[in-house]
Amino acid sequence: MQQSVGLVIVAAGRGERAGAQHGPKQYRELGAGTVIEQTLSRFSDFIPATNTSIVIHADDAALLKQATANIDTSQMTIVTGGVTRQESVHAGLQALYEAAPHITHVLIHDAARPFVNDDLMFRILEELGANPEDGVLPTIAVSETLKTVSDGIVTGTASRKDMHRAQTPQAFPFGTILNLHDKAKSQSISDFTDDAALFEWAGMTVRIVEGEAANIKLTYPQDFNGQAPMNNNSVPDIRTGNGYDVHRFEEGDKVILCGVEIEFHKKLSGHSDADVGLHALTDALLATCGAGDIGDHFPPSDEKWRGMASHIFLSEAVKIVRQNGGTIMNADVTLVTEAPKIAPYRMAMREKLSELLGISLERCSVKATTNEKMGFIGREEGIMALATASIAYGEKS
């Protein structure tokens, strides 16, 4: 992205439903740190501290300092919020504009959502880059039956068609969302419960991206008692899938490995582009949710897949994993070949995997080894790939 992105963390609430006797929920301990400490750390790889504004209650300066003792907040802007969430966000945007007027876009996030992951951030920033004038909202489609209720009595069943649960961070062009907050204040409108609602109010476009089931907002006491994801007392559903693929060489002028073209005096033979690395990784992803293998979804007997780029197969596997409630944590590909040399292309391959999987570069590994001149690989007759993927599973979206 060419944009300069800022961040407003909304932390001015009292969080009484989470148990007022424990103090505001954003400053409470959760796992290895406080809630707000974990929230801020989720954005540290994406947003500079100088582009970050934290909105707090007037009484909470000491609480914030204590709860962020392990994070350097000295370059962040700290501002006092208002009575409503809307007023607090407005204060955060104004303070951020004064501190960093160069910002073109902004993410607005609830401090009590400490489980944002890199996958979600990549999806939001990618959509923002593709449509820089629009808002971006992470959502999860409603799967439960919805009832209307009056005085404790069910009065009807509402259609869940087209209903989505909104999450944060929500992303917007900075000047536009600040102007909308200014306009709402000038008209004494202060009951918007999220910032996408201001875009809707103005008749502007809000695009959705797939949210994360784990990205809950800590709201009730049980959220701190072992039922929240990432809590040390919870048992994570982490699954590992393995994949294997091999293709023989034939006459040609290049090979494609992990999405990267390499000039070579041969090519790999296959129905598609024969990218053994992406084929093995596709199988590894599908294995984590019992979704068969690449041949089930893209059979070589079907001519429409002839010559197809293998990133299409991998992207479909990523989609299937996410539809089953999975969050990709790590991907590792080992290429076994005597030639071509992989080392000069490893970084490009890792970057390609990061892009296709929507995860950070540090979670993508590509390794290479020879077969010590033994077997068909040693005779330079083909290339083999092994892949492993680790996926955290939660609620289906």
N, C-alpha and C positions, 0 to 999 in steps of 0.2 A: 504494500500500500504506500502511496505517496502522501497520504494524509498524516497530519500530526494529531494523535488521539490522546484525549484527556480522560480522567476518571473522577466521578463523584461517588463517594461512599456515604450512604445515608445511615447515620448512627445516632439519631437524635431521639429515638423512641424510648419508651419506658419498658416495653416488653412485659407487661403485667400478667398476661396469660401464661407466661413461662414460669411464673412463681415470683412475685414481687419481693418476697423475703430474701431472695438470693441476689437482688440488685438487677440492673438492666442486663438483659440476656447477652448483648453484644460483648460484654466485658467478662462473662463467665468462663470458667475453665471448660475445655472440651478436648479430650484426648491429650495430645502433647502440648497444647497451648491454649490461649484464649480464643474465643470465637472471632473477634475482630482481627487478631493477629493472623489467624489462619486465612481469613478473608483477604486481607491485604497481600499475603504471600502468594495467593493465586494469581495476582495481577503483576507481580514484580518482573516477570519475563516479558511483559507486553507493554506496560505503561511506565514511563519514567516517574520517579518520585516528584519531580518538579511539575509534572502535569496532573498531580493527584490532589483532590480536595476531600477532606473528611468533615462531615457535618455532624456536630455533637450537640447534646443538651447543654444548657448554660451551667448546669451543676456538675458536669462530667469531665472537666479538664484533668483532674487528678486521676480519675478512673482510667481515662484514655492513656495517660502517661504510664500508669502501672501495667495496663493490659498489653501495651506495645513495647515493653522493655527490651524485647529481643529483636525489634525492628527499628531501623533508623527512620524516624518520621520528621527529622529536622528540616528536610527540604519540601515536605508536604504542607499544604495550606490547611489550617484548622479553622473552622468557622462555626459560630453558634446558629442552630437551626430555629425553626418557628414552631407554631402550635400544631400545624398539620404537616403531613409528609410533603405535600406540594410546596408549602412555604419553605421547608427545609431544603428541598432540591433547588428551589429558586436561589436561596442563599448560597448554596454550594456552587451553582453555576456562575453567579455574580462574582464570588470570590475567586473562582478559577479563571474567569475572564481577566480580572485585575492582575492575577499572578502570572498567567501564561496566555496572553491575547493572541498568540500565533496559532493556537489550537484550532483545527478545522472540524473535528468530530469529537464526540464525547460518549463514554459509557456511563450509565447511571445504575448503581447496584446497591442492593440492600446489604448492610453489614451482617445481618443475621443469615446470610446464605454463604457459608464458608466452604461449600463443596463444589464450586465451579471447577471444571477441569479444562485441560488444554484443548480437547476435542471441541468443546462448545465455544471456546474463545476463537479458535480457527474458523469455525463456521460463521460466527458473527462478523468477524473482521473480513472474511472473504465476501460475504453478502454486502457489507458496507462498502467495500472497495468496488464491487460490481455496480452498486446503485447508491452513489454517494449523496444523493439528494433526498433519499427516503429514510424512514425509520426502520430499525431491525429489532424484532421481538422474538426471543426464544419461547416456544410453546410446546406443550404436550397435549395431544388429542385426548378428550375426556372419554374414558372407557366405562365408567360407572353409570348406572341408570340414575337420572336426575328427577327428583320429586319436588313439587311445590308444597309448602306447608304453611298452615295458619293456626295459631294457638295450639301447637302441638299435634295437629291433625293433618294428615296428608290430604291435599286438595286436588292433586293431579300429577301426571307424569309429563315432564318436559322432554322435548326431543334433544338428544345429545348430538345430533347431526350438526357438523360444522362448529361444535363447541370445543374450545381449547383452553387449557390452563396457562396463564401467562407467568413467565419467570423473569428474572433479571440475571445478568446485565442487559439493559436495553440500550441501543445505540442510535445516535442521531447526529445530523450536521449541527455543529455547536451553535452557530449563530441563529439557526432556525429555532431550535428548542429553547434557547434563552429568550428570543423574541416572543415566542408563544407564552412562556411563563410571565414575561412582562405584560403581555396583553391580557392574560387571564387575571392577573393582579389588578390591572387598571379597571377591569369590569367587575371586581369583587367576587370572582369565581375562585373558590379554594377547595373544592371537594373532589378533585381528580385523584384517584387512588394509585395511578401509575402514569408514567410520562407518555406512553403510547397513546393514552386517552386524549392528551392534548393534541397530538397529531390527528387523531380521529376527529376531534372537535373542529379542527381547522380544515378538514377535508383533504388531508395530505395522506400519502401512501405509507403504510406500515407493512413491511414484508416479514414473513415469519421464517425462522430456521428451526430445525429440530432441537428441542430442549433435552435435558437430561433428567431421568427419573431421580437420580441421586442429588440433584440440585435443589434440595428442599429448603424452605425457610423455617428456621428454628422458631417454633411458636408456643409449644406446650411443654409441660414438665417432662413428659415421656420422651421428648426429643433429646433430652440430656441424660436419659437413663438406659443407654445401650441400644436404642432403637434407631438412632440416626446413623446414616452411613458414615464411615470413617471414624466413628467413636471406637475407642480402644476395646470396649466391651462387646462390640458387635462381631459377628462372624461373616467375613466377606465371602461372596460367591465368586471366587477367582478360578477361571478355567484356562487350561492350556491346550492348544491344538497344534498338531504337527502336519507338515505337508512334504511331499516328495515328488519330484518330476525329473525327467531325463529326455533329451532330444539329441538325435544324431546330426552330424554335419552333412552338408551337401554344397555343391558349387554356389558361390555367391560373393558378395563384397562387403557384408557387414553382419554383425549379430546384434540383437537387442536383449539386454540383460537388465532386469529391474527398471525397465522403462527408459534405459539410456542406450543410444545407438553407438556402437563401437566399430570403426573401420577394421575389416579383417578380410582374409582371402577366402573365407568360407561363410556360410550362413547356417542357421539351425533349421532343420526340416520340421514342419508341423502344419496343422490345418489352419491355425491362426498365425500370429507372428512368432510363435515358438519361444516366447520369453519364459524360460524355465524358472527364473526367480519369482516372477509374479504369479506363475501357475502354482508353484509350491506354496506361496503365501496365501493365495486364494483358497486352496484346500485347507490350510491351517486355520484360517478364519472360520470357514464353514464348519469345521470339525467342532468348534467350541459350542455350537448350538444345535448339533445333530442335523445339519442341513445338507447332508450328502457331500458330493465333491464337484469339482469343476465340470466333469463330464455329464453330471445330472442336469446342470443348468445350461451348459453350452455344449451339447453333444457334437462331436466331430462329424457325425452323419448329416448334420444340418448345414447346408451350403451357405446360409446367411452369415455364418461365423468364419467362413474362409478368409484368411488374410487379416482378420480383425485384430486391432491393437489390444494387447492383453490388459491394459489398464482398465478397459471396460469391464472385464471379468472381475478384476479386483474391486472396482467401485461397487459392483452389484453385491459382492460378498460383504463389503463394509455396510451397505444398506441393510442387508439381511441381519447382520449382527446387531445393528442399532434397533431394528424393528423388534428384535427379541430382547431388548433392554440391555444390550451390551455396550460397554465403554472400552475401547481399545487402549490397553496400557503399554504394550511393547510389541515390537516385531523384529525378528532376527532371521536373516537369510544367509545361508552358507552356499557359495558357488564352488563346485569341485571341477576344476579344469586345468589342463596344462597350458592352454593358450585360448584366447588372448590374455594378456596381463590385466588383472582387475584393479590393482592398486591405484592407477591414475584416475579411475572412474568411480571409486568408492564413495567419495563425498557427493558427487552428482547423483549416484544411486540412492544414497540416504536422503538427500533432499527431495528426490522424486517420491520415495516412500512416505516421507513426512507430508508432502502435498496430497498424495492420494488417500492416505489414511486419516488425515486431519489431526495429527498428533505432532508433538514437538520433535525436533531433530534428535535430541538426546535419547528418545525412545525408539529410534530406528537404527538397526545395526545391519551392516553388510560385511561379510567376511569371505575370504577366498582361500582355497588350498589346492594343492595338486594331488594326484593319486600315485605319486612316486613312480611314474612311468609304468604302472601296472594296469592291466585290464583295458577295456575299450577307451576309458578316459586317458590312460597312459599312452595309448596309441593315437591319441588325438582324433578319435572317431566321434566324440560328442561331449556334452556338458551335462552334469547332474546338479540339482539344487535341493537343499533341505531347508525347511522353514519352520519356525516356531512363533506362535502368537499367544499373548496373554491377554485375556479379556475379563473385566469385572462385570458381572451381571446383576441387574436389579429388576425393577418392575418393567414389564413390557409397556412400550408407549403406543 
